Amino acid sequence: MRRKYIESVCVHCGESYKTRSDDYKRKYETNNQKKLCPACSSLNFDGYIDTKGYVVKHWRTFPKEYWELLKKMCKSNGQIKDHRAIMAMYLNRPLSENEIVHHKNGVKT
């Protein structure tokens, strides 16, 4: 019996990918009814809060036009603190290690 494959386009990154038709329904339902490629479906779009209280996300969870900018700032595992990423996108340049970003209201999340 030959396996059937379905070709789809990721709604997040725009990459095309193929998935087995029997896996399609399961993946489609588990990704909040969104069609996501394997790379994007493994991302935690909400991020997590680190031990110091900052929100940490993967650079691919931000808009695609800023990916190259954010890749220069992230750690080797692709994670970046949310408040630093937002400031870099606002300034349209990567932040250096010695630049400090403060929260205006003091709330880290």
N, C-alpha and C positions, 0 to 999 in steps of 0.2 A: 504494500500500500504506500503510495507516494504522499508525502506531506504537502499540504497546501500552505502557501505563504501569502501574506497580505502586505502590500507596500503602502506605507503611510508617511505623512510629514509631521514632524514634531511641532506642536503648537507653541513651544517655548523657544527653541533654537532654530527652527526652520529646516533642520537636517532631515533627509529622507532615510527611512530605515525599513527593514523587512522583519516581520514577526510571523511565527507559525500561527495558523488560523485557530488552533485549539488553545494557544496561549493568549490570543488576541482578546477574547472576552474577559478572561481573568485579569489581564493587565489593564484593560480599558476600565474595568470596574474599580480596581484598586487605586487608580490614579485620579480619583475624584472626577470621573467621567471625562478626563482629558486624554488626548492622544499624545503621549510623551515617549521620546526615544529612550533606550536603556540608560544612557548617560544622564539625562535629565530626570528620569523617574527615580534614580537613586539619590537625588538631592533632597535635602530637607528645606523646602521653600520658606518655612517659618523660622528656620535657624534654631539656635539654642542659646541659653544664657550661661555664660562662663562663671567661674568661681568669684570673679570680681564684680559681677552683675551686668556685664556688657552683652549685647546680642551679637552673636557670631553667625555668619552665613557663608555659603560657598559663593565664589565670584560669579558663577554661572546663573545664580538666582536673580541677578540684577539685569537691567535692560541690555540687550545685545550690543548696542552701540558703545557701551562703556567697558566691554569685556577686555579689550587690549589694555586699557588704562588700569583696570583693577588687577589684572594678572601681574603687573609689575609690582604691586603693593602686597599681594597675598603671601601667605606662608607656603611651604612646599606642599602641604596637603590641600591647598586651594581655599583655605578659610581666611576670612577677613572680617574685622569688626565692623558692624553695620554703620556706626556713626562716622567712622573714618572713610568708609566707602561713599557715604552720602556727601561728605564734604569734598572728596576728590571729584565726584561727579559735578558738584556745584561749581568748583574751581576749574574743572575740565583739565586737570593735571594730576599726576600721582603725588601723594604726600611723602615727604622724607620721614625717616625714622624719628628724627628729633622734633618734628612738628607735633604739637599737642592740640587735640580737638576737645573743647569743653562743651558740655551740655548746657544750654541756656537756662533751663529750669532746674538743673541738677539731677533730674531723673535719668538714669543710665539706660533704661529700656526705651 
